[in-house]
């Protein structure tokens, strides 16, 4: 999904804000509480109803537990199927998360073809300062010359897209 989003929005850099936010944290806590209570209450109510029914009919079965199936194959119930699906999806999600972390770690050691230390990346939109489209190229050329003239600067370049973000 990120690759599709990035290719569709190639004209602007991808910015994902991963800082903690009070609104998102409170929403997440609320959803977790509602989900926990909802999915915990339904089996509790069902279990309470089942135990009462089993106690009332215990005398009619001659002491044989109601869950005993003699000569019949027992099929998995809906709850068991949901548990199996949940475990399978959890394994898929954990595998995907592990692969993503491994990919991000390997991206840090990719040979970029240049020394990635002491690099300054910046984003400028001259149109916000009142430059018209005809003067933008002159602005970039002038900026590149002025930055190259600074002491200690080895080389300068500019691009419409930053390929790497050096952290």
N, C-alpha and C positions, 0 to 999 in steps of 0.2 A: 504494500500500500504506500509506503514511503517513496519507493522508486517511481511509482505512477504519479504520485503527488509532485515529486521533484521535477519529473519530466514535463508535467503539465504547467508548472510554474517556474520555468527555467529563467525567466526574466528578473526574478528577485531571489535573493538568497534565502535558503531554508533556515528558519529560526524556530527552534523548539525550546520553549521555556520550561525547564524542569525544576524550578525552584518551588518549595512548598508554599501553598496558598491556603489561607484559612477557610475560604469558601469551599474549595475542593476537598479539603480535609474534613470539614463538617458534613458535606454531602456524602463522602465515602463512609464516614462513621454512621450516618443516618441509614444509608442503604444496607450496611453490614448489620445494624441492629434490627431493622425491619425484616431482612432476609433471615437472620438467625431466629428471631421470634416466630416468624411465619413458618419456616421449615422445621422448627423445633416443636411448635404447638400442634401442628397437624398430626404427626406421628404419636404425640402424647395423648391427644384426644382419641385417636383410633385405638391405641393400646389400652386405654382405660375402658373403652367400650368392649373390646375383645375379651379382656380379663373377666369382666362381669358376665358376659355371655358364656364363657367357658366354665365359670363357677356354677352357674345355674344348670347347665346341661351335664355337669360332671357325673351326677348320679345315674343318668340314663345310659351312659356308655359303659357302665360296669367297671369303672376305674381305668379304662384304656384312654390314654391321652388323645385329644382330638387331632393332633398333628400327625398321628401314625397313619401311614398309607400302606396297607398290605396289598402287594401284588399290583400296585399302580405306580406309574412313573410320575414323579413330582416335577412340575414345570416351574421355572423361575417366575416369581411374582414381579409386579411392576417395580416394587422397591429394589429388588435385587438387580433388575435390568438397569435401573437408574444409577445404582452404585457402580456397576460395571462400566457404564458409559462415562460416568464422572471420573473414574480412575483412568480410563483410556484417554479422555481429553486432557486430564492433568499431566499424563506422561507426554502427550504431544506438546503441550504448552511448555513444560519444563525442558524438553529437548530443544524446542525452538528458542527459548530464552538462553539456553547454554550455547547454542550455535551462534546466536546474535552476539553474546559476550565474547566468544572466541573470535568472531570476525572483527569486532571492534578492537580487540587486543592486537590482532594481526595487522590491522590498518595503521596502528601506531608505528610499526616497524617496516612499513613499505618504503622502498627506495624511490624517492620522488624525483631523482635525477639532479637534485641540487641540495645544497646544505640548508636544512630547514630551521636552523638556529638563527637568531638575530634577524627575523623577518618581521616587517611591519605590514599588517593588512588593515586597510581602512576602506570605508564605503562613503562615497560622496555623491550627492545629487545636486549638480549645479543649477538645475531648473528651480530648486527651492529658494535659491538666492537671487532669482530674477534673470538668470541667463536664458536666452532663447536657444533653440536647437542649432542655429547657425554658429553661435559662439561657443558651444560646448566643447567641440574638438579643440579650438584654440585654448580654452581653459585647461584641458587635460595636457596638451603639449607644454604649456607654460608651467604647469604644476610639476610635470615630470622633469623639466630642465632645472627648476628651482630645488627639487628634492635631490637630484643628482649632484648639485653643487655643494650640498651640505658636507662638512667634514666627516669622514668615516664611512660614507655611503659608497658601496662598491658598484651597485647597479640599481636601476629603477625600471619598473614596468607597470602597465595598467591593463585591465581586462574588464569585460562586461560581467564575467562570472569568476568567483574565487573557487579554484579547484580544491584547495585544501584550506582548512582552518587550523592554524598552528596554535596549539595550546601550551 
